Amino acid sequence: MLMTILNVLYVLIAVAMIVLILMQRGAGAQAGSGFGAGASATVFGSRGAGNFLSKSTKWLAITFFGIALFMGWNFTHSVKAPAEAQQAQNDLGLMSGVPTAPAVAPAQQPANTAVPVAPAANTAAPAANTAVPAAPAPATTK
């Protein structure tokens, strides 16, 4: 349950970071302010959008990496021990009640393992490509 909530929060923080990063002005944005683009700085106050957006991005990034580290740590510490993993692998659920044939080691097999073959019956099948004689054509009278 906790991991599901963290995964959803992780994706939402990632989307919020993408939006905030795309909203920020780049390094060359001051060159465009001389041509009338400087009016957008009043939306976030007199200091511009850099302060609010950069602080928000910083805290979202810290939260993003914190969640990533916690999920990684939780995954490595929730791995089952090898004995538990082997037991879980051998658990077949409903099929566990089905008996299995015991394995016979090669040293326990008898030396003479030839299986006698019954002689084949002497029944000759007709050849597949033998010609069948054609029936005589009926006589026609006029």
Phi and psi in degrees as GROMACS dihedral restraints (atoms count N, CA, C in turn):
[ dihedral_restraints ]
;  ai    aj    ak    al  type     phi  dphi    fc
    3     4     5     6     1   -63.4    20    10
    4     5     6     7     1   -41.4    20    10
    6     7     8     9     1   -67.2    20    10
    7     8     9    10     1   -32.9    20    10
    9    10    11    12     1   -66.2    20    10
   10    11    12    13     1   -44.3    20    10
   12    13    14    15     1   -63.6    20    10
   13    14    15    16     1   -42.6    20    10
   15    16    17    18     1   -65.2    20    10
   16    17    18    19     1   -36.4    20    10
   18    19    20    21     1   -65.4    20    10
   19    20    21    22     1   -42.1    20    10
   21    22    23    24     1   -65.3    20    10
   22    23    24    25     1   -45.1    20    10
   24    25    26    27     1   -62.8    20    10
   25    26    27    28     1   -37.6    20    10
   27    28    29    30     1   -61.1    20    10
   28    29    30    31     1   -44.7    20    10
   30    31    32    33     1   -68.7    20    10
   31    32    33    34     1   -41.0    20    10
   33    34    35    36     1   -64.1    20    10
   34    35    36    37     1   -39.7    20    10
   36    37    38    39     1   -66.2    20    10
   37    38    39    40     1   -38.4    20    10
   39    40    41    42     1   -62.8    20    10
   40    41    42    43     1   -42.8    20    10
   42    43    44    45     1   -66.4    20    10
   43    44    45    46     1   -41.6    20    10
   45    46    47    48     1   -63.5    20    10
   46    47    48    49     1   -38.5    20    10
   48    49    50    51     1   -64.3    20    10
   49    50    51    52     1   -40.6    20    10
   51    52    53    54     1   -61.8    20    10
   52    53    54    55     1   -44.6    20    10
   54    55    56    57     1   -64.1    20    10
   55    56    57    58     1   -46.1    20    10
   57    58    59    60     1   -65.9    20    10
   58    59    60    61     1   -37.3    20    10
   60    61    62    63     1   -67.6    20    10
   61    62    63    64     1   -38.4    20    10
   63    64    65    66     1   -72.3    20    10
   64    65    66    67     1   -23.2    20    10
   66    67    68    69     1   -78.1    20    10
   67    68    69    70     1   -20.7    20    10
   69    70    71    72     1   -75.0    20    10
   70    71    72    73     1   152.4    20    10
   72    73    74    75     1   -81.1    20    10
   73    74    75    76     1   145.6    20    10
   75    76    77    78     1   -79.6    20    10
   76    77    78    79     1  -177.6    20    10
   78    79    80    81     1   -69.1    20    10
   79    80    81    82     1   -29.5    20    10
   81    82    83    84     1   -93.0    20    10
   82    83    84    85     1    16.3    20    10
   84    85    86    87     1   -73.5    20    10
   85    86    87    88     1   -23.9    20    10
   87    88    89    90     1   -69.4    20    10
   88    89    90    91     1   -24.6    20    10
   90    91    92    93     1   -67.7    20    10
   91    92    93    94     1   -32.3    20    10
   93    94    95    96     1   -80.8    20    10
   94    95    96    97     1   -12.3    20    10
   96    97    98    99     1   -68.8    20    10
   97    98    99   100     1   -23.0    20    10
   99   100   101   102     1   -72.8    20    10
  100   101   102   103     1   -15.3    20    10
  102   103   104   105     1  -105.5    20    10
  103   104   105   106     1    18.3    20    10
  105   106   107   108     1   104.0    20    10
  106   107   108   109     1     2.4    20    10
  108   109   110   111     1   -89.5    20    10
  109   110   111   112     1    -0.4    20    10
  111   112   113   114     1   -78.9    20    10
  112   113   114   115     1    -7.5    20    10
  114   115   116   117     1   -71.8    20    10
  115   116   117   118     1   -20.5    20    10
  117   118   119   120     1   -73.0    20    10
  118   119   120   121     1   -11.0    20    10
  120   121   122   123     1   -72.2    20    10
  121   122   123   124     1   -17.4    20    10
  123   124   125   126     1   -78.8    20    10
  124   125   126   127     1    -9.5    20    10
  126   127   128   129     1   -66.0    20    10
  127   128   129   130     1   -40.6    20    10
  129   130   131   132     1  -102.1    20    10
  130   131   132   133     1    14.3    20    10
  132   133   134   135     1   112.0    20    10
  133   134   135   136     1  -178.1    20    10
  135   136   137   138     1   -73.3    20    10
  136   137   138   139     1   -23.2    20    10
  138   139   140   141     1   -86.3    20    10
  139   140   141   142     1    -6.3    20    10
  141   142   143   144     1    93.8    20    10
  142   143   144   145     1  -178.8    20    10
  144   145   146   147     1   -83.8    20    10
  145   146   147   148     1   -14.3    20    10
  147   148   149   150     1   -59.7    20    10
  148   149   150   151     1   -41.7    20    10
  150   151   152   153     1   -69.3    20    10
  151   152   153   154     1   -51.6    20    10
  153   154   155   156     1   -65.4    20    10
  154   155   156   157     1   -47.7    20    10
  156   157   158   159     1   -68.2    20    10
  157   158   159   160     1   -38.5    20    10
  159   160   161   162     1   -69.5    20    10
  160   161   162   163     1   -37.8    20    10
  162   163   164   165     1   -67.9    20    10
  163   164   165   166     1   -41.6    20    10
  165   166   167   168     1   -63.3    20    10
  166   167   168   169     1   -42.5    20    10
  168   169   170   171     1   -64.9    20    10
  169   170   171   172     1   -39.0    20    10
  171   172   173   174     1   -62.0    20    10
  172   173   174   175     1   -47.0    20    10
  174   175   176   177     1   -71.8    20    10
  175   176   177   178     1   -33.4    20    10
  177   178   179   180     1   -66.5    20    10
  178   179   180   181     1   -38.3    20    10
  180   181   182   183     1   -67.4    20    10
  181   182   183   184     1   -40.4    20    10
  183   184   185   186     1   -62.5    20    10
  184   185   186   187     1   -43.9    20    10
  186   187   188   189     1   -64.7    20    10
  187   188   189   190     1   -41.5    20    10
  189   190   191   192     1   -59.5    20    10
  190   191   192   193     1   -49.4    20    10
  192   193   194   195     1   -71.1    20    10
  193   194   195   196     1   -32.6    20    10
  195   196   197   198     1   -63.6    20    10
  196   197   198   199     1   -44.1    20    10
  198   199   200   201     1   -64.5    20    10
  199   200   201   202     1   -41.1    20    10
  201   202   203   204     1   -62.1    20    10
  202   203   204   205     1   -43.2    20    10
  204   205   206   207     1   -66.4    20    10
  205   206   207   208     1   -40.5    20    10
  207   208   209   210     1   -65.6    20    10
  208   209   210   211     1   -42.5    20    10
  210   211   212   213     1   -65.2    20    10
  211   212   213   214     1   -38.2    20    10
  213   214   215   216     1   -65.4    20    10
  214   215   216   217     1   -43.5    20    10
  216   217   218   219     1   -63.4    20    10
  217   218   219   220     1   -43.4    20    10
  219   220   221   222     1   -64.3    20    10
  220   221   222   223     1   -37.8    20    10
  222   223   224   225     1   -65.5    20    10
  223   224   225   226     1   -43.3    20    10
  225   226   227   228     1   -71.0    20    10
  226   227   228   229     1   -27.4    20    10
  228   229   230   231     1   -90.6    20    10
  229   230   231   232     1    -8.2    20    10
  231   232   233   234     1   -99.5    20    10
  232   233   234   235     1     3.0    20    10
  234   235   236   237     1   -69.5    20    10
  235   236   237   238     1   135.9    20    10
  237   238   239   240     1   -71.2    20    10
  238   239   240   241     1   153.8    20    10
  240   241   242   243     1   -66.7    20    10
  241   242   243   244     1   155.3    20    10
  243   244   245   246     1   -57.1    20    10
  244   245   246   247     1   -36.6    20    10
  246   247   248   249     1   -67.4    20    10
  247   248   249   250     1   -40.2    20    10
  249   250   251   252     1   -67.7    20    10
  250   251   252   253     1   -38.1    20    10
  252   253   254   255     1   -66.0    20    10
  253   254   255   256     1   -40.1    20    10
  255   256   257   258     1   -65.7    20    10
  256   257   258   259     1   -41.0    20    10
  258   259   260   261     1   -66.1    20    10
  259   260   261   262     1   -39.7    20    10
  261   262   263   264     1   -67.1    20    10
  262   263   264   265     1   -32.3    20    10
  264   265   266   267     1   -70.9    20    10
  265   266   267   268     1   -34.6    20    10
  267   268   269   270     1   -80.7    20    10
  268   269   270   271     1   -13.3    20    10
  270   271   272   273     1   -75.3    20    10
  271   272   273   274     1   116.0    20    10
  273   274   275   276     1  -101.7    20    10
  274   275   276   277     1     3.7    20    10
  276   277   278   279     1    69.6    20    10
  277   278   279   280     1  -121.5    20    10
  279   280   281   282     1   -66.9    20    10
  280   281   282   283     1   -28.2    20    10
  282   283   284   285     1   -80.0    20    10
  283   284   285   286     1    -4.4    20    10
  285   286   287   288     1   -69.7    20    10
  286   287   288   289     1   -19.3    20    10
  288   289   290   291     1   -81.9    20    10
  289   290   291   292     1    -9.8    20    10
  291   292   293   294     1   -78.6    20    10
  292   293   294   295     1   124.4    20    10
  294   295   296   297     1   -70.0    20    10
  295   296   297   298     1   147.7    20    10
  297   298   299   300     1  -110.6    20    10
  298   299   300   301     1   152.0    20    10
  300   301   302   303     1   -72.8    20    10
  301   302   303   304     1   137.3    20    10
  303   304   305   306     1   -70.0    20    10
  304   305   306   307     1   141.4    20    10
  306   307   308   309     1   -79.7    20    10
  307   308   309   310     1   134.9    20    10
  309   310   311   312     1  -103.0    20    10
  310   311   312   313     1   125.7    20    10
  312   313   314   315     1   -71.6    20    10
  313   314   315   316     1   149.5    20    10
  315   316   317   318     1   -59.8    20    10
  316   317   318   319     1   -28.9    20    10
  318   319   320   321     1   -72.6    20    10
  319   320   321   322     1   -21.5    20    10
  321   322   323   324     1   -88.7    20    10
  322   323   324   325     1   -10.1    20    10
  324   325   326   327     1   -75.3    20    10
  325   326   327   328     1   142.9    20    10
  327   328   329   330     1   -66.2    20    10
  328   329   330   331     1   153.9    20    10
  330   331   332   333     1   -69.1    20    10
  331   332   333   334     1   -39.6    20    10
  333   334   335   336     1   -93.1    20    10
  334   335   336   337     1    95.0    20    10
  336   337   338   339     1  -107.6    20    10
  337   338   339   340     1    15.7    20    10
  339   340   341   342     1   -70.3    20    10
  340   341   342   343     1   134.4    20    10
  342   343   344   345     1   -96.5    20    10
  343   344   345   346     1   124.8    20    10
  345   346   347   348     1   -67.1    20    10
  346   347   348   349     1   140.8    20    10
  348   349   350   351     1  -105.7    20    10
  349   350   351   352     1   128.7    20    10
  351   352   353   354     1   -71.5    20    10
  352   353   354   355     1   140.5    20    10
  354   355   356   357     1   -65.5    20    10
  355   356   357   358     1   142.3    20    10
  357   358   359   360     1   -73.4    20    10
  358   359   360   361     1   144.4    20    10
  360   361   362   363     1   -68.4    20    10
  361   362   363   364     1   144.3    20    10
  363   364   365   366     1   -86.3    20    10
  364   365   366   367     1    67.6    20    10
  366   367   368   369     1  -112.4    20    10
  367   368   369   370     1   112.1    20    10
  369   370   371   372     1   -86.7    20    10
  370   371   372   373     1   125.0    20    10
  372   373   374   375     1   -87.8    20    10
  373   374   375   376     1   145.7    20    10
  375   376   377   378     1   -63.6    20    10
  376   377   378   379     1   144.9    20    10
  378   379   380   381     1   -65.5    20    10
  379   380   381   382     1   148.4    20    10
  381   382   383   384     1   -75.5    20    10
  382   383   384   385     1   -26.5    20    10
  384   385   386   387     1  -106.1    20    10
  385   386   387   388     1    23.8    20    10
  387   388   389   390     1   -78.6    20    10
  388   389   390   391     1   142.9    20    10
  390   391   392   393     1   -81.9    20    10
  391   392   393   394     1   136.8    20    10
  393   394   395   396     1   -94.9    20    10
  394   395   396   397     1   128.4    20    10
  396   397   398   399     1   -66.0    20    10
  397   398   399   400     1   140.2    20    10
  399   400   401   402     1   -75.7    20    10
  400   401   402   403     1   145.8    20    10
  402   403   404   405     1   -72.1    20    10
  403   404   405   406     1   144.2    20    10
  405   406   407   408     1   -66.3    20    10
  406   407   408   409     1   142.9    20    10
  408   409   410   411     1   -72.3    20    10
  409   410   411   412     1   139.8    20    10
  411   412   413   414     1   -65.7    20    10
  412   413   414   415     1   143.8    20    10
  414   415   416   417     1   -75.5    20    10
  415   416   417   418     1   136.7    20    10
  417   418   419   420     1  -108.0    20    10
  418   419   420   421     1   135.9    20    10
  420   421   422   423     1  -115.2    20    10
  421   422   423   424     1   144.3    20    10
